[in-house]
Amino acid sequence: MKWSDNLRHWDRCKVYRYVILLALSLSGDGWSYEASVIASIIQMPSWITHLGYDPAVGIPDNKNQWIGPVYSLGQLVGGLIASFFLDDLGRKPTMVIGAILMELSTALLVWSGSFGIVIAARVIEGVSIGFLLLGYQIYAVEIAAKEDRGFVSSFSLMTGNFFGLLAAGLVYGVSYSSSNTGWRAALGITFIPATLLLVVLPWVPESPRYLFEKGKDRECRKVLSKLHGGHVYEGEVVLSEAAEVEYEAMRAAISWDQTHGQDKWSAFYKTKAARYRSFVAISSQCWWAWNGGSVFTYYYTQVFSAAGITDPHLQFGISGIQNATWCVGGIVGGYLLDIWGRRTNYLIGIGQAAVMLVIQGAITIGIFDKGIVNKSAGAGFVSVYLIQWFLWVTFFSPVVNMLPAEIYSAGLRARGYAIANVFSMGMGFATQYSALPMYRHMHGWTWIFFAGVMTFAWLVIYFTYPETKGMTLEEVEVVFGTGAGQRVKAALGKSSPVDPMMPVHFRPNEVIEDENDKAGLKESPRERTREILV
């Protein structure tokens, strides 16, 4: 795929898909706003005073270290619950519930009547993100074209960065005020995307793959015609050639899975292909927790103070600059997913983090931990930190949210993502809860520890992760060597371009040719699939 391909060929269907996904991306990515706003609010003297604590002392550590982790705990629970809603009610109703929960959590945070209410709001906020993150990512990969699935799946990251930047600007402005109006306005920003999402959702079609799973074949074809081309002729939905091929591949994969019980819980581990797919999905969601962000996100004022940057307005200003770079990084990184691929972006994001963390650790151990005040070193430390996170949001963030939704089959997608999310948020809870005591005991060696984990992650990704760019969701089945993948291969005939770069230790199962393959018959994809499924 060339650099400019996604900027061309804007037909009616492509415009329709982009409008839908841009509207739904108001759900956000569940992290950018969190990192930029909540992390700043909990450092503000006016908010600390409002909760009844002395801003000179701050919130006691045994309470403060819960503010970050309970969000992850909420998302863990929310993701599990959302998986059942996604399978039973559909993608749209699940996002509606997530938006309502977001409205509730925002109202509680704006109130912040007590520390207990803040914790409850954070848990509800996490639950809402579990619904919204899974809902958007699964819906996006299921309606996107294979050529730009990476880019459109990143829309939620882009809008999350935008609203994070907007709120960070407010935080910087109100950092000069001692009133409660400012931090309440910054927290209230979340009302905007949640409300807009509730307005938009009634006009959005349901996922075609969900409709087919539920036996709604006609509705499925009707949605596919809007998304990928087609029309109604004498009461029948006639799909374009591309849409028809996608329909038949989807039909082959889902029907085979349902017939052979591959949409059951045992399908996550029963075969070699299932275990390999689960390994990639689960491990891909665990790396982010070890990038050093658990320290910086919630305790950056302490880290900056150790680096000699003690002016709180400057600290908030740096956070705002960081959010501006994230807006650019999210767009560039999302676009690159379909150019360079998922695996390449992962390796760049993880690799640069390892290098930057070593540099930060060396500066901290060599200068700050010795009590030496060096403004040049402090500026260098912050510069390395900003570069690291710009590159992280550019190369790592766009792919991490999408990958579990992309590699699981339709019948396992929601539950598979939920399981991966459990591991993700479990890791996040552990690192966030231990971040403050770890930093206070290990100081600069904290960054070296995280750099070691990033190096290990880079090796795992390099040797075990496959590439999935430019493939339909059903062609991904072929990559992992599943039984449905063999049916998909037959359904697609010679139209499948799948030739992925596989991990050195793994090869898909041997192709099981049916009688049509052996005879070399050349029926249309639709005819071949029907014969296979009968």
C-alpha positions in Angstrom: 0.0 0.0 0.0 1.3 3.4 -1.0 1.4 6.5 1.3 -1.3 8.4 -0.6 -3.7 5.5 -1.2 -6.1 6.2 1.7 -6.4 9.8 0.6 -7.9 8.8 -2.7 -11.0 7.0 -4.0 -13.6 8.8 -1.9 -16.7 7.1 -3.0 -20.1 7.3 -1.3 -19.5 4.2 0.8 -16.2 5.3 2.1 -17.6 8.7 3.1 -20.5 7.0 4.9 -18.1 4.7 6.9 -15.9 7.6 7.9 -18.8 9.8 9.0 -20.2 6.9 11.2 -16.9 6.1 12.8 -15.9 9.8 13.4 -19.2 10.3 15.1 -18.8 7.1 17.3 -15.2 8.0 18.0 -16.6 10.6 20.5 -16.5 7.6 22.9 -12.7 8.4 23.1 -9.9 5.9 23.7 -10.4 5.7 27.5 -6.9 6.9 28.3 -5.9 10.2 26.7 -8.4 12.2 28.6 -7.7 10.2 31.7 -4.0 10.9 31.5 -4.3 14.6 30.7 -7.1 15.8 33.0 -7.6 13.5 36.0 -3.9 13.4 36.5 -3.7 17.2 36.6 -6.8 17.7 38.7 -5.6 15.5 41.6 -2.5 17.7 41.8 -4.4 21.0 42.1 -4.4 22.7 45.5 -8.0 23.9 45.1 -9.3 20.3 44.5 -7.2 19.0 47.4 -8.6 21.7 49.7 -12.2 21.0 48.5 -11.8 17.4 49.7 -10.7 18.6 53.1 -6.9 18.0 52.9 -4.0 20.4 53.4 -2.6 21.2 49.9 0.8 21.7 51.4 0.8 18.1 52.6 -1.5 16.6 49.9 -3.8 13.6 50.0 -2.3 10.9 52.2 -0.4 8.2 50.3 -2.7 5.4 51.4 -5.6 7.2 49.7 -3.9 8.9 46.9 -2.5 5.7 45.4 -6.0 4.4 44.9 -7.2 7.2 42.7 -5.5 5.9 39.6 -5.8 2.1 40.1 -9.5 2.0 40.8 -10.1 3.3 37.3 -8.3 0.3 35.9 -10.3 -2.0 38.2 -13.6 -0.4 36.9 -12.5 -0.9 33.3 -11.6 -4.5 34.0 -15.1 -5.2 35.4 -16.8 -3.1 32.8 -15.1 -4.9 29.9 -16.2 -8.3 31.2 -19.8 -7.1 31.6 -19.7 -5.4 28.2 -18.7 -8.6 26.4 -22.0 -10.2 27.2 -23.9 -7.1 26.3 -22.1 -6.9 22.9 -23.0 -10.5 22.1 -26.6 -10.5 23.4 -27.8 -6.9 22.7 -25.4 -5.7 20.0 -22.7 -3.2 19.5 -25.0 -0.1 19.5 -26.9 -0.7 22.8 -23.6 -1.4 24.5 -22.2 2.0 23.6 -25.4 3.6 24.7 -25.0 2.1 28.2 -21.3 3.2 28.2 -22.3 6.8 27.4 -24.9 6.9 30.1 -22.4 5.6 32.7 -19.9 8.2 31.5 -22.5 11.0 32.1 -23.0 9.6 35.7 -19.3 9.4 36.5 -18.7 12.9 35.2 -21.5 14.3 37.3 -20.0 12.6 40.4 -16.5 13.9 39.7 -17.7 17.5 39.1 -19.4 17.2 42.5 -16.5 15.5 44.3 -18.5 15.6 47.5 -16.0 13.4 49.4 -13.0 11.2 48.7 -15.3 8.2 48.7 -17.5 9.8 46.0 -14.4 10.4 43.9 -13.4 6.8 44.2 -16.9 5.6 43.3 -16.9 8.0 40.3 -13.6 6.7 39.2 -14.9 3.1 39.3 -18.0 4.0 37.3 -15.8 5.9 34.8 -13.7 2.8 34.3 -16.8 0.7 33.8 -18.1 3.1 31.2 -14.8 3.0 29.3 -15.0 -0.8 29.3 -18.3 -0.5 27.5 -17.2 2.3 25.1 -13.7 1.0 24.3 -14.8 -2.5 23.5 -17.9 -1.3 21.7 -16.1 1.2 19.5 -13.1 -1.0 18.6 -15.2 -4.0 17.8 -17.7 -2.0 15.8 -14.9 -0.2 13.9 -13.0 -3.3 12.8 -16.3 -5.0 11.8 -17.4 -2.3 9.4 -14.1 -0.9 8.1 -12.5 -1.7 4.8 -9.4 -3.8 5.0 -7.3 -1.0 3.4 -7.9 1.5 6.2 -9.1 -0.5 9.2 -6.0 0.6 11.2 -6.6 4.3 10.5 -10.4 4.4 11.3 -9.9 2.2 14.4 -7.7 5.0 15.7 -10.4 7.7 15.4 -11.3 7.2 19.1 -7.6 7.9 20.0 -7.7 11.1 17.9 -10.9 12.4 19.5 -9.7 11.4 22.9 -6.5 13.4 22.4 -8.5 16.4 21.1 -10.8 16.5 24.2 -7.7 15.9 26.4 -6.0 18.9 24.8 -9.1 21.0 25.3 -9.4 20.1 29.0 -5.6 20.4 29.5 -5.8 24.0 28.3 -8.5 24.7 30.8 -6.5 23.0 33.6 -3.5 25.3 32.7 -5.7 28.3 32.8 -7.4 27.5 36.1 -4.1 26.6 37.8 -3.8 30.3 38.5 -7.2 30.3 40.3 -7.9 29.0 43.8 -11.7 28.6 43.1 -13.5 25.3 42.4 -15.1 26.5 39.2 -12.0 25.8 37.1 -11.4 22.2 37.9 -15.1 21.5 37.7 -15.2 23.0 34.2 -12.3 20.8 33.1 -13.9 17.7 34.4 -17.2 18.7 32.9 -15.7 18.5 29.4 -16.5 14.8 29.4 -20.2 15.7 29.2 -19.7 16.9 25.6 -18.6 13.7 23.9 -20.9 11.5 26.0 -24.0 13.6 25.1 -23.1 13.8 21.4 -22.6 10.0 21.4 -26.1 9.5 22.7 -27.5 11.8 20.1 -25.6 10.1 17.2 -26.1 6.4 18.1 -29.8 6.0 17.0 -28.8 6.9 13.4 -25.9 4.4 13.2 -26.5 0.9 11.7 -25.7 -2.3 13.6 -22.6 -4.3 12.8 -23.2 -6.6 9.8 -21.3 -9.4 11.4 -23.4 -9.2 14.6 -26.6 -9.3 12.4 -25.4 -12.4 10.5 -24.6 -14.2 13.8 -28.1 -13.5 15.0 -29.6 -14.9 11.8 -30.6 -11.5 10.3 -29.2 -12.2 6.9 -31.3 -9.6 5.0 -30.4 -6.8 7.4 -26.8 -7.9 7.2 -26.7 -7.6 3.5 -28.6 -4.3 3.6 -26.0 -2.8 5.9 -23.1 -4.2 3.8 -24.6 -2.5 0.7 -24.4 0.9 2.5 -20.9 0.3 3.8 -19.2 -1.3 0.8 -21.5 -0.9 -2.2 -24.8 -2.3 -3.5 -28.4 -1.5 -4.2 -31.9 -3.0 -3.9 -33.4 -4.6 -7.0 -37.0 -5.9 -7.0 -36.9 -6.2 -3.2 -33.6 -8.1 -3.1 -30.3 -6.6 -1.9 -27.6 -6.8 -4.7 -24.1 -6.3 -3.3 -21.2 -4.9 -5.2 -18.5 -7.5 -6.1 -16.3 -6.4 -3.2 -19.2 -6.5 -0.8 -20.3 -9.9 -2.1 -16.9 -11.4 -1.6 -16.7 -10.0 2.0 -20.2 -11.4 2.7 -19.3 -14.9 1.5 -16.1 -14.9 3.5 -17.9 -13.7 6.6 -20.7 -16.3 6.0 -18.1 -19.1 5.6 -16.2 -18.2 8.8 -19.2 -17.5 11.0 -21.2 -20.5 9.8 -18.3 -22.9 10.3 -17.6 -21.6 13.8 -21.2 -22.0 14.8 -21.5 -25.4 13.3 -18.3 -26.7 15.0 -18.6 -25.0 18.4 -15.8 -22.5 17.7 -17.9 -19.7 19.3 -17.8 -21.5 22.7 -15.4 -20.7 25.6 -13.3 -23.7 24.8 -12.4 -22.2 21.5 -10.0 -19.8 23.3 -7.6 -22.6 24.2 -8.7 -25.9 22.7 -6.4 -25.9 19.6 -2.9 -24.7 18.9 -4.3 -21.9 16.7 -6.6 -20.9 19.5 -3.9 -20.7 22.1 -1.6 -18.8 19.8 -4.3 -16.2 19.0 -5.1 -15.8 22.7 -1.4 -15.4 23.5 -1.0 -12.6 21.0 -4.2 -10.8 22.2 -3.5 -11.1 25.9 0.2 -10.3 25.8 -0.4 -7.3 23.5 -2.6 -5.7 26.2 -0.1 -6.1 29.0 2.9 -4.1 27.7 1.5 -0.6 28.2 1.5 -0.9 32.0 5.3 -1.2 32.1 6.2 1.9 30.1 6.8 4.2 33.1 3.5 6.0 32.6 2.2 4.7 36.0 4.6 7.0 37.7 4.4 10.0 35.4 0.6 10.0 34.9 -0.5 10.4 38.5 2.6 11.7 40.2 4.3 13.8 37.6 4.5 16.8 40.0 6.7 14.8 42.2 8.9 13.6 39.3 9.2 17.1 37.9 10.0 18.5 41.4 12.8 15.9 41.6 14.1 17.2 38.3 14.2 20.8 39.6 10.9 21.9 37.9 8.9 23.1 40.9 6.6 25.8 39.4 3.1 24.1 39.3 2.0 26.4 36.4 5.0 25.2 34.4 4.3 21.6 35.2 0.7 22.0 34.0 2.0 23.9 30.9 4.3 21.0 30.1 1.3 18.6 30.4 -0.6 20.8 27.9 2.2 20.8 25.4 2.3 17.0 25.7 -1.4 16.8 24.8 -0.8 18.9 21.8 1.9 16.6 20.5 -0.5 13.6 21.2 -3.1 15.1 18.8 -0.6 15.0 16.0 0.9 11.7 17.0 -2.5 9.9 17.1 -3.3 11.0 13.5 0.1 10.1 12.1 0.3 6.8 13.9 -3.2 5.7 13.0 -2.4 6.4 9.3 0.8 4.5 9.5 -0.9 1.3 10.7 -2.1 0.7 7.2 1.3 1.6 5.6 3.9 0.0 7.8 1.7 -2.5 9.6 0.7 -3.3 13.1 3.8 -5.3 14.0 6.2 -2.6 12.8 4.5 0.1 14.7 4.5 -2.0 17.9 8.2 -2.6 17.6 9.0 1.1 17.1 6.8 2.2 20.0 8.2 -0.4 22.4 11.8 0.0 21.2 12.0 3.7 21.6 10.4 3.5 25.1 13.2 1.2 26.2 15.9 3.6 25.0 14.2 6.7 26.4 13.7 5.1 29.8 17.4 4.1 30.0 18.3 7.8 29.3 15.8 9.1 31.9 17.1 6.5 34.4 20.7 7.5 33.8 20.0 11.2 34.3 18.0 10.5 37.5 20.5 8.1 39.0 23.5 10.3 38.1 22.1 13.7 39.1 18.7 14.0 40.7 19.1 11.1 43.2 22.3 12.7 44.4 20.5 15.9 45.3 22.2 17.9 42.6 20.2 20.8 41.2 20.9 21.0 37.5 18.4 22.9 35.4 20.0 21.7 32.1 19.6 18.1 33.2 16.0 18.8 34.3 15.2 20.3 30.9 16.9 17.3 29.2 14.9 14.8 31.3 11.6 16.5 30.5 12.5 16.7 26.8 13.3 13.0 26.6 10.1 12.3 28.4 8.0 14.4 25.9 9.7 12.7 23.0 9.1 9.2 24.4 5.4 9.8 24.9 5.0 11.5 21.5 6.5 8.4 19.9 4.5 6.1 22.2 1.2 7.7 21.2 2.2 7.7 17.6 3.3 4.1 17.2 2.0 2.1 20.1 -1.3 3.6 21.1 -3.1 3.2 17.8 -2.5 -0.5 17.5 -2.9 -1.6 21.1 -6.6 -0.9 21.3 -7.4 -2.4 17.9 -5.4 -5.7 17.9 -7.6 -7.9 20.1 -10.7 -6.9 18.1 -8.9 -7.7 14.8 -7.5 -11.1 15.5 -10.5 -12.8 17.1 -13.3 -14.4 15.1 -16.8 -12.8 15.2 -18.2 -15.3 17.7 -15.2 -14.8 20.1 -14.4 -11.1 19.4 -16.3 -9.5 22.4 -15.3 -12.1 25.0 -11.8 -12.4 23.6 -11.3 -8.6 23.9 -12.8 -8.7 27.4 -10.4 -11.3 28.5 -7.5 -9.4 27.1 -8.8 -6.3 28.8 -8.9 -8.1 32.1 -5.2 -8.8 31.8 -4.6 -5.2 30.6 -6.4 -3.6 33.5 -5.0 -6.1 36.0 -1.5 -5.1 35.0 -2.5 -1.4 35.0 -3.9 -1.8 38.5 -0.8 -3.5 39.8 1.7 -1.0 38.3 -0.4 2.1 39.2 -0.9 0.9 42.8 2.8 0.1 43.3 4.0 3.2 41.3 4.4 5.6 44.2 6.1 3.3 46.7 8.3 1.9 43.9 9.4 5.4 42.9 10.1 6.5 46.4 12.2 3.4 47.1 13.9 2.8 43.8 14.2 6.4 42.5 16.0 6.5 39.2 16.3 2.7 39.1 12.5 2.7 38.5 13.1 3.8 34.9 15.8 1.1 34.4 13.4 -1.5 35.6 10.7 -0.4 33.1 13.3 -0.3 30.3 14.1 -3.9 31.0 10.5 -4.9 30.7 10.2 -2.9 27.4 13.2 -4.8 26.0 11.7 -8.1 26.9 8.4 -7.0 25.3 10.2 -6.0 22.1 11.8 -9.5 21.8 8.4 -11.2 22.3 6.7 -9.1 19.7 9.6 -9.6 17.2 9.7 -13.3 17.4 6.0 -14.2 17.9 3.6 -11.6 16.5 2.2 -11.9 12.9 1.4 -9.1 10.6 -2.3 -8.5 9.8 -2.4 -5.2 7.8 -4.3 -5.2 4.5 -6.4 -8.2 5.3 -10.1 -8.7 5.9 -11.1 -10.0 9.3 -11.8 -13.4 7.7 -8.3 -13.5 6.1 -6.8 -13.0 9.6 -8.4 -16.4 10.3 -6.1 -17.9 7.6 -3.1 -16.3 9.3 -3.8 -18.1 12.5 -4.5 -21.4 10.8 -8.0 -21.9 12.2 -10.5 -24.3 10.7 -12.7 -21.3 9.7 -9.6 -20.0 7.9 -9.7 -23.0 5.6 -13.3 -22.4 4.7 -12.6 -18.7 4.1 -9.7 -19.6 1.8 -12.0 -21.8 -0.3 -14.7 -19.1 -0.3 -12.3 -16.4 -1.5 -10.7 -18.6 -4.1 -7.9 -16.7 -5.9 -9.0 -13.3 -4.6 -7.2 -13.6 -1.3 -3.8 -11.8 -1.2 -2.8 -13.3 2.2 0.9 -13.8 2.4 1.7 -12.5 5.9 5.1 -12.4 7.5 4.7 -15.1 10.1 6.7 -15.6 13.3 9.7 -17.8 12.8 8.3 -20.6 15.1 4.8 -20.7 13.7 3.1 -21.9 10.5 -0.6 -22.2 9.9 -2.1 -25.7 9.8 -1.9 -27.6 6.5 -4.5 -26.5 4.0 -7.3 -29.1 3.8 -8.4 -29.1 0.2 -12.0 -30.0 -0.6 -13.1 -31.7 -3.8 -13.6 -28.4 -5.6 -10.1 -27.4 -4.9 -8.7 -30.7 -6.2 -10.9 -30.6 -9.3 -9.8 -27.0 -10.0 -13.3 -25.8 -10.5 -13.8 -22.0 -10.9 -17.2 -21.2 -9.5 -17.9 -17.7 -8.1 -17.0 -17.2 -4.5 -20.7 -17.3 -3.5 -21.3 -20.6 -5.3 -18.2 -22.2 -3.8 -19.1 -21.1 -0.3 -22.6 -22.5 -0.5 -21.3 -25.9 -1.6 -18.8 -26.0 1.3 -21.4 -25.0 3.9 -24.1 -27.4 2.8 
